[in-house]
Amino acid sequence: MSARFLVVDLGGVVCRFDHAHRLDRLARACALSPDEIDARLWRSGFSADCDRGRYGSAAQVRTRIRAVLAATGGDDNLDDDLDDAWCSAFRPDEGVLDALDRHRGDRVLALLTDNGPLEEEALTRRYPEVFARFDHLFFSHRLGRRKPDPAVFAAVTGHLGAPGAAVVFVDDSPANVAAAREAGWHGIRYQDVPRLRRDLREAAGRT
């Protein structure tokens, strides 16, 4: 069966991902160390809760971040600072984008990412040209689950209206790639741009 759908991860594939940089940015906005911020916002499970849809809007996520970090102030500039810091881990990878662009028109392109409403609102606003490349955007907070939960892949398959054999999936996580393969998708683990180009050609049956 023709692999007509190409589904890719955001952090670690479409965007380079630097969590340490994000922690440093947040640390500059409050009187806490990067490690303490990591403990309060990530190791506590807060970020994962955002990804699963516990917080229904970007505004709710911002309010919770303010409370957890004891950030003060109520003007729009502070919200912008929080957005910039929270999303600073993501930087578009032009090499990956170019590799994906070669398949636009031949395949339906979709993004599947474990992220919450703040990332969806802020990143799509900051990088509209990146997200405009995709025919479908699947943020985990809208699905209510995160990869590698099998329900995520079942939900996306249903939304696409495609059998799993028609889907090629690219992710940097071995666990997510394995889960995609269990769902019947063709899974590719992202490692670098040259290998991605080759893997996508092979998946498309190109030489």
C-alpha positions as CSV (number, residue, x, y, z in Angstrom):
1,M,0.0,0.0,0.0
2,S,1.2,3.5,-0.8
3,A,2.5,5.5,2.2
4,R,0.3,8.5,1.5
5,F,0.6,10.1,4.9
6,L,3.7,11.5,6.5
7,V,3.4,12.2,10.3
8,V,6.3,13.8,12.1
9,D,7.2,14.8,15.7
10,L,7.9,18.5,16.6
11,G,10.6,18.6,19.4
12,G,13.6,16.7,18.3
13,V,12.6,16.5,14.6
14,V,10.9,19.5,13.1
15,C,12.5,21.7,15.8
16,R,15.8,21.3,17.6
17,F,14.9,20.9,21.2
18,D,17.0,22.4,24.1
19,H,15.3,22.0,27.5
20,A,18.3,23.4,29.4
21,H,18.1,26.6,27.4
22,R,14.4,26.9,28.4
23,L,15.2,26.4,32.1
24,D,17.9,29.1,31.9
25,R,15.4,31.5,30.3
26,L,12.8,30.8,33.0
27,A,15.4,31.2,35.7
28,R,16.2,34.7,34.5
29,A,12.5,35.6,35.0
30,C,12.3,34.5,38.6
31,A,14.4,34.0,41.7
32,L,14.8,30.2,41.3
33,S,17.5,28.0,40.0
34,P,17.1,26.0,36.7
35,D,17.0,22.8,38.7
36,E,14.2,24.0,41.0
37,I,12.2,25.2,38.0
38,D,12.6,21.8,36.4
39,A,11.4,20.1,39.6
40,R,8.4,22.4,39.9
41,L,7.2,22.4,36.3
42,W,8.5,19.2,34.7
43,R,9.5,16.6,37.3
44,S,6.3,17.4,39.2
45,G,4.2,16.2,36.3
46,F,2.8,19.7,35.5
47,S,4.1,19.8,32.0
48,A,2.8,16.3,31.3
49,D,-0.6,17.3,32.6
50,C,-0.6,20.2,30.2
51,D,0.2,17.8,27.4
52,R,-2.7,15.5,28.4
53,G,-5.2,18.4,28.3
54,R,-5.7,19.0,32.0
55,Y,-5.5,22.7,31.4
56,G,-7.9,23.8,28.7
57,S,-6.3,27.0,27.4
58,A,-3.0,28.8,27.2
59,A,-4.2,31.3,29.7
60,Q,-4.8,28.6,32.3
61,V,-1.3,27.3,31.7
62,R,0.2,30.8,32.1
63,T,-1.8,31.3,35.4
64,R,-0.5,28.0,36.8
65,I,3.1,28.8,35.8
66,R,2.9,32.2,37.5
67,A,1.6,30.5,40.6
68,V,4.3,27.8,40.7
69,L,7.1,30.2,40.0
70,A,5.6,33.0,42.1
71,A,5.9,35.3,39.1
72,T,4.3,38.7,39.7
73,G,2.8,41.2,37.5
74,G,-0.3,41.2,35.3
75,D,0.6,43.0,32.1
76,D,0.7,41.5,28.6
77,N,4.5,42.0,28.4
78,L,5.0,39.5,31.2
79,D,2.8,36.9,29.4
80,D,4.9,37.5,26.3
81,D,8.1,36.9,28.4
82,L,6.6,33.7,29.8
83,D,5.6,32.5,26.3
84,D,9.1,33.3,25.0
85,A,10.8,31.5,27.8
86,W,8.5,28.5,27.9
87,C,8.8,27.9,24.1
88,S,12.5,28.9,23.8
89,A,13.4,25.2,23.8
90,F,12.1,24.9,20.2
91,R,14.1,26.1,17.2
92,P,13.0,25.1,13.6
93,D,15.5,22.9,11.9
94,E,15.8,24.1,8.3
95,G,17.4,20.9,7.1
96,V,14.4,18.8,8.3
97,L,12.0,21.3,6.9
98,D,13.7,21.1,3.5
99,A,13.5,17.3,3.6
100,L,9.8,17.4,4.4
101,D,9.2,20.0,1.7
102,R,10.3,17.6,-0.9
103,H,7.3,15.4,-0.1
104,R,4.7,18.2,0.0
105,G,2.1,17.5,-2.7
106,D,3.0,13.8,-2.9
107,R,1.9,13.1,0.7
108,V,-0.4,14.5,3.3
109,L,1.8,16.0,6.0
110,A,0.8,16.0,9.6
111,L,2.4,17.0,12.9
112,L,2.0,14.8,16.0
113,T,3.5,16.3,19.2
114,D,3.3,15.9,22.9
115,N,2.5,19.5,23.8
116,G,-0.1,21.6,25.6
117,P,-2.2,24.6,24.7
118,L,0.5,27.2,25.5
119,E,2.9,25.6,23.0
120,E,0.2,25.4,20.4
121,E,-0.8,29.0,20.8
122,A,2.7,30.5,21.1
123,L,4.6,28.4,18.7
124,T,2.1,28.6,15.9
125,R,2.1,32.4,16.4
126,R,5.9,32.6,16.3
127,Y,6.6,30.2,13.5
128,P,3.5,30.4,11.2
129,E,5.6,29.4,8.2
130,V,6.6,26.2,9.8
131,F,3.1,25.1,10.8
132,A,1.6,26.1,7.5
133,R,3.5,23.3,5.9
134,F,1.3,20.7,7.6
135,D,-2.2,19.6,6.5
136,H,-3.0,18.4,10.0
137,L,-1.8,19.5,13.5
138,F,-2.2,16.9,16.3
139,F,-1.3,18.4,19.7
140,S,-1.6,15.8,22.5
141,H,-3.6,18.1,24.7
142,R,-6.4,17.8,22.2
143,L,-6.2,14.1,22.1
144,G,-6.1,13.7,25.9
145,R,-3.1,11.4,25.8
146,R,0.6,11.4,25.0
147,K,2.8,9.2,22.9
148,P,3.5,6.3,23.2
149,D,0.0,5.5,24.3
150,P,-1.6,3.3,21.6
151,A,-4.8,5.4,21.8
152,V,-2.9,8.4,20.4
153,F,-2.0,6.5,17.2
154,A,-5.5,5.1,16.9
155,A,-7.0,8.6,17.2
156,V,-4.7,10.0,14.6
157,T,-5.4,7.1,12.2
158,G,-9.1,7.8,12.7
159,H,-8.7,11.5,12.1
160,L,-6.7,10.9,8.9
161,G,-9.2,8.3,7.7
162,A,-6.3,6.1,6.6
163,P,-5.2,2.6,7.4
164,G,-2.0,2.4,9.4
165,A,-0.1,0.9,6.5
166,A,-0.5,4.2,4.7
167,V,1.2,6.2,7.4
168,V,4.9,6.9,7.7
169,F,5.9,8.3,11.1
170,V,9.1,10.1,12.1
171,D,10.1,10.6,15.8
172,D,13.3,10.8,17.7
173,S,12.0,8.6,20.5
174,P,12.6,4.8,20.1
175,A,9.6,4.1,22.3
176,N,7.3,6.3,20.2
177,V,8.6,4.7,17.0
178,A,8.0,1.2,18.4
179,A,4.4,2.2,19.4
180,A,3.7,3.5,15.9
181,R,4.9,0.2,14.5
182,E,2.7,-1.7,16.8
183,A,-0.2,0.5,15.5
184,G,0.7,-0.7,12.0
185,W,2.4,2.5,10.9
186,H,5.8,2.6,9.2
187,G,8.1,4.0,11.9
188,I,11.3,5.9,11.3
189,R,13.6,7.0,14.1
190,Y,15.0,10.4,13.4
191,Q,18.8,10.7,13.8
192,D,20.0,13.3,11.3
193,V,19.0,15.0,8.1
194,P,20.9,12.9,5.6
195,R,19.5,9.7,7.1
196,L,16.0,11.2,7.2
197,R,16.2,12.0,3.4
198,R,17.3,8.5,2.7
199,D,14.6,6.9,4.9
200,L,11.8,9.0,3.4
201,R,12.9,8.1,-0.1
202,E,13.0,4.4,0.8
203,A,9.6,4.6,2.5
204,A,8.2,6.2,-0.7
205,G,9.7,3.5,-2.9
206,R,12.2,6.0,-4.5
207,T,15.7,5.3,-5.5
